Amino acid sequence: MSGVELKKPRDWYGYLLPGGILLLWLFVTTFHLVAPRLVPSVGSVISALFELATRGTRELFETNLFLAIGLSVSRVFRGFIFGGILGFGFGSWLGLSRRAERLLLPLFHAVRQVPFVGWIPLIIIWCGTGEAGRITFITLGAFTPMALNTYAGITDVPRQYVELGQVYRLSRLQLFFRVILPAALPAVLTGVVLSFNMSWILLVAAEIMISTQTGLGALISDARELFYMDVVFAGVFLIVVITLTLNHLIEILQKKLLLRYQKAGTRGGY
């Protein structure tokens, strides 16, 4: 283009649906088309957020809002890290070993068909209703997408890359870290994002179904029982904002890591 670089137009389409939902919410609550006890106004949700942040959590909560957020984020990251590490290891094993693939993959596919909430009774029996049970439940959710994406990424690595590594007489460990893992990295990083999202999804279920008095899920559950719909909406809003923010940070790290490998020659830079 004769040295002239055209600016990429901003992708504003992604804001249409959220903006439309917000306008519909304002319209419905302004003209009282739905009872306020079912759908609170935007103003009442903002007031609830301010009240929870400054004056405590009404009679709902034993801890303040910021401690609740910290506890929920801590549970998500602990479950995500444990599940991600285990899922990466298991997926790598399936992808690298034909024997493990034949032996374990059919069972893995069968077991993962069970809805996550179906494991809650067993988790409660085995791990109790304390913090261990909640972290185990989130770990289980993070494990599955990480294992699946790691396995898919490794099995999709072209055979020629492996043969080239063998020509260079790389050891099995060098072959994995310098050839196979860099080639499978996009799929692995997709598994990281999916695992993190699943951890947040299961957080609320863990805090509601495996009883606790602390956390954002407990706040939403307690508010629902007392019919404080403004607090329910506020809790959901906080979860959405925190999740989107952390997801954005993970995507930035993902792009930087992929760019680093591309600059290094994509296949480990040897």
C-alpha positions as CSV (number, residue, x, y, z in Angstrom):
1,M,0.0,0.0,0.0
2,S,2.9,2.4,-0.9
3,G,4.1,2.4,2.7
4,V,0.8,3.7,4.0
5,E,-0.6,1.6,6.8
6,L,-4.3,1.7,7.1
7,K,-5.8,1.8,10.6
8,K,-7.8,-1.1,11.6
9,P,-11.4,-0.1,12.3
10,R,-12.5,-0.6,15.9
11,D,-14.7,-3.6,16.6
12,W,-17.6,-1.9,18.2
13,Y,-20.1,-4.7,17.4
14,G,-19.2,-6.4,20.6
15,Y,-20.8,-3.5,22.6
16,L,-24.2,-3.7,20.8
17,L,-25.6,-6.6,22.8
18,P,-24.4,-5.4,26.3
19,G,-25.6,-1.9,25.5
20,G,-29.0,-3.2,24.3
21,I,-29.4,-5.2,27.5
22,L,-28.6,-2.1,29.6
23,L,-31.1,0.1,27.6
24,L,-33.8,-2.6,28.0
25,W,-33.1,-2.8,31.7
26,L,-33.3,1.0,32.1
27,F,-36.6,1.0,30.0
28,V,-38.2,-1.8,32.0
29,T,-37.3,-0.4,35.4
30,T,-38.0,3.2,34.5
31,F,-41.6,2.5,33.3
32,H,-42.1,-0.2,36.0
33,L,-43.0,-2.9,33.5
34,V,-41.7,-5.5,36.0
35,A,-42.0,-5.4,39.7
36,P,-38.9,-3.9,41.4
37,R,-38.7,-6.9,43.8
38,L,-38.0,-9.0,40.7
39,V,-35.8,-6.7,38.6
40,P,-34.3,-3.9,40.6
41,S,-33.4,-0.5,39.0
42,V,-29.8,0.3,38.0
43,G,-29.7,3.0,40.7
44,S,-30.7,0.5,43.4
45,V,-28.0,-1.9,42.3
46,I,-25.4,0.8,42.4
47,S,-26.6,1.8,45.8
48,A,-26.4,-1.8,47.0
49,L,-22.8,-1.9,45.7
50,F,-21.9,1.2,47.5
51,E,-23.6,0.1,50.7
52,L,-21.8,-3.3,50.7
53,A,-18.4,-1.7,50.1
54,T,-18.7,1.0,52.7
55,R,-21.1,0.0,55.5
56,G,-20.8,-3.8,55.5
57,T,-23.2,-6.3,54.1
58,R,-26.5,-5.8,55.9
59,E,-27.5,-8.9,57.9
60,L,-26.3,-11.1,55.0
61,F,-22.7,-11.6,55.6
62,E,-20.2,-12.4,58.4
63,T,-17.3,-10.7,56.5
64,N,-17.0,-7.5,54.6
65,L,-17.3,-7.3,50.8
66,F,-13.6,-6.9,50.0
67,L,-12.7,-9.9,52.2
68,A,-15.4,-11.9,50.4
69,I,-14.0,-10.9,47.0
70,G,-10.5,-11.9,48.2
71,L,-11.7,-15.3,49.4
72,S,-13.6,-16.0,46.2
73,V,-10.6,-15.0,44.0
74,S,-8.3,-17.1,46.2
75,R,-10.5,-20.2,45.8
76,V,-10.7,-19.7,42.0
77,F,-6.9,-19.4,41.6
78,R,-6.1,-22.3,43.9
79,G,-8.6,-24.6,42.1
80,F,-7.4,-23.2,38.7
81,I,-3.7,-23.8,39.4
82,F,-4.2,-27.3,40.9
83,G,-6.6,-28.3,38.1
84,G,-4.5,-26.7,35.4
85,I,-1.2,-28.4,36.5
86,L,-2.9,-31.8,36.8
87,G,-4.8,-31.3,33.5
88,F,-1.6,-30.3,31.7
89,G,0.2,-33.4,33.0
90,F,-2.6,-35.8,32.2
91,G,-3.2,-34.3,28.8
92,S,0.6,-34.5,28.0
93,W,0.7,-38.1,29.1
94,L,-2.2,-39.0,26.9
95,G,-0.7,-37.1,23.9
96,L,2.8,-38.6,24.2
97,S,1.9,-42.2,25.2
98,R,-0.1,-44.4,22.8
99,R,-0.5,-47.0,25.6
100,A,-1.9,-44.4,28.0
101,E,-4.2,-43.0,25.2
102,R,-5.6,-46.5,24.5
103,L,-6.0,-47.3,28.2
104,L,-7.3,-44.1,29.7
105,L,-8.8,-41.9,27.0
106,P,-12.1,-43.9,26.7
107,L,-12.6,-43.8,30.4
108,F,-11.8,-40.1,30.6
109,H,-14.3,-39.4,27.9
110,A,-16.9,-41.4,29.7
111,V,-16.3,-39.8,33.1
112,R,-16.3,-36.3,31.8
113,Q,-19.9,-36.8,30.6
114,V,-21.1,-36.6,34.2
115,P,-22.2,-33.0,35.0
116,F,-19.8,-31.3,37.4
117,V,-22.6,-30.8,40.0
118,G,-23.1,-34.6,39.9
119,W,-19.8,-35.0,41.7
120,I,-20.8,-32.8,44.6
121,P,-22.3,-35.5,46.8
122,L,-19.1,-37.6,46.5
123,I,-16.9,-34.6,47.1
124,I,-18.8,-33.7,50.2
125,I,-18.4,-37.3,51.5
126,W,-14.7,-37.6,50.6
127,C,-13.5,-34.0,51.3
128,G,-16.1,-32.6,53.7
129,T,-18.0,-29.4,53.5
130,G,-15.0,-27.2,54.3
131,E,-12.5,-25.4,52.1
132,A,-11.0,-28.7,50.8
133,G,-14.3,-29.7,49.3
134,R,-14.8,-26.3,47.5
135,I,-11.2,-26.3,46.1
136,T,-11.6,-29.9,45.0
137,F,-14.8,-29.1,43.1
138,I,-13.1,-26.1,41.3
139,T,-10.0,-28.2,40.6
140,L,-12.2,-30.8,38.9
141,G,-13.7,-28.2,36.7
142,A,-10.4,-26.7,35.7
143,F,-8.8,-30.1,35.0
144,T,-11.1,-31.2,32.2
145,P,-10.7,-28.4,29.6
146,M,-6.9,-28.2,30.3
147,A,-6.5,-31.9,29.8
148,L,-8.5,-32.0,26.6
149,N,-6.8,-29.0,25.0
150,T,-3.3,-30.2,26.0
151,Y,-4.0,-33.6,24.5
152,A,-5.5,-32.1,21.3
153,G,-2.6,-29.7,20.9
154,I,0.1,-32.4,21.3
155,T,-1.6,-34.9,19.0
156,D,-2.0,-32.2,16.3
157,V,1.8,-31.5,16.2
158,P,2.9,-32.5,12.7
159,R,5.0,-35.7,12.6
160,Q,7.7,-33.9,10.6
161,Y,8.5,-31.6,13.6
162,V,9.2,-34.6,15.8
163,E,11.3,-36.3,13.1
164,L,13.3,-33.1,12.7
165,G,14.0,-33.1,16.4
166,Q,15.1,-36.7,16.3
167,V,17.5,-35.8,13.4
168,Y,19.0,-33.2,15.8
169,R,19.3,-36.0,18.3
170,L,17.3,-34.3,21.0
171,S,16.5,-36.2,24.1
172,R,12.9,-37.0,24.9
173,L,12.8,-34.1,27.4
174,Q,14.4,-31.7,24.9
175,L,12.0,-32.9,22.2
176,F,9.0,-32.1,24.4
177,F,10.1,-28.7,25.6
178,R,11.8,-27.4,22.4
179,V,9.6,-28.9,19.7
180,I,6.3,-30.5,20.9
181,L,5.2,-27.9,23.5
182,P,5.9,-24.8,21.4
183,A,4.0,-26.3,18.5
184,A,1.1,-27.2,20.8
185,L,1.2,-23.9,22.7
186,P,-1.8,-22.2,21.1
187,A,-4.1,-25.2,22.1
188,V,-2.5,-25.3,25.6
189,L,-3.1,-21.6,26.2
190,T,-6.7,-22.0,25.0
191,G,-7.0,-24.7,27.6
192,V,-5.7,-22.2,30.2
193,V,-8.4,-19.7,29.3
194,L,-11.2,-22.3,29.3
195,S,-10.0,-23.7,32.6
196,F,-10.0,-20.3,34.2
197,N,-13.5,-19.5,33.0
198,M,-14.7,-22.9,34.2
199,S,-13.2,-22.2,37.6
200,W,-15.2,-19.0,37.9
201,I,-18.4,-20.8,36.8
202,L,-18.0,-23.5,39.4
203,L,-17.0,-21.0,42.1
204,V,-20.6,-19.9,42.6
205,A,-21.8,-23.5,42.6
206,A,-19.1,-24.5,45.1
207,E,-20.0,-21.6,47.5
208,I,-23.7,-22.2,47.3
209,M,-23.9,-26.0,47.3
210,I,-20.9,-26.8,49.5
211,S,-22.1,-24.4,52.2
212,T,-20.1,-21.5,53.3
213,Q,-20.7,-18.1,54.9
214,T,-18.1,-16.3,53.0
215,G,-17.5,-15.5,49.3
216,L,-19.5,-13.9,46.5
217,G,-21.5,-17.0,45.8
218,A,-22.6,-17.1,49.5
219,L,-23.5,-13.4,49.2
220,I,-25.7,-14.1,46.2
221,S,-27.3,-17.1,47.9
222,D,-28.1,-15.3,51.1
223,A,-29.4,-12.3,49.3
224,R,-31.7,-14.6,47.2
225,E,-33.1,-16.2,50.3
226,L,-33.9,-12.8,51.8
227,F,-35.2,-11.5,48.4
228,Y,-32.6,-8.7,48.2
229,M,-32.6,-8.7,44.4
230,D,-30.4,-5.5,44.3
231,V,-27.7,-7.4,46.2
232,V,-28.1,-10.4,43.9
233,F,-27.6,-8.2,40.8
234,A,-24.7,-6.5,42.5
235,G,-23.0,-9.8,43.3
236,V,-23.5,-11.0,39.7
237,F,-22.1,-7.7,38.4
238,L,-19.0,-8.0,40.6
239,I,-18.3,-11.6,39.4
240,V,-18.7,-10.4,35.7
241,V,-16.3,-7.5,36.2
242,I,-13.7,-9.5,38.0
243,T,-13.9,-12.3,35.5
244,L,-13.6,-10.1,32.5
245,T,-10.7,-8.2,34.1
246,L,-8.7,-11.3,34.9
247,N,-9.6,-12.9,31.5
248,H,-8.2,-9.8,29.8
249,L,-5.0,-10.0,31.7
250,I,-4.6,-13.7,30.9
251,E,-5.2,-13.0,27.2
252,I,-2.5,-10.3,27.2
253,L,0.0,-12.8,28.8
254,Q,-1.2,-15.4,26.2
255,K,-0.4,-13.1,23.3
256,K,2.9,-12.1,24.7
257,L,3.9,-15.7,25.2
258,L,2.9,-16.7,21.7
259,L,4.7,-13.7,20.2
260,R,7.8,-14.7,22.2
261,Y,7.8,-18.1,20.7
262,Q,7.2,-16.8,17.2
263,K,10.2,-14.4,17.4
264,A,12.3,-17.4,18.6
265,G,11.4,-19.4,15.5
266,T,8.2,-20.9,16.9
267,R,9.8,-24.4,17.4
268,G,11.8,-23.5,20.4
269,G,14.5,-21.4,18.7
270,Y,17.1,-24.0,18.4
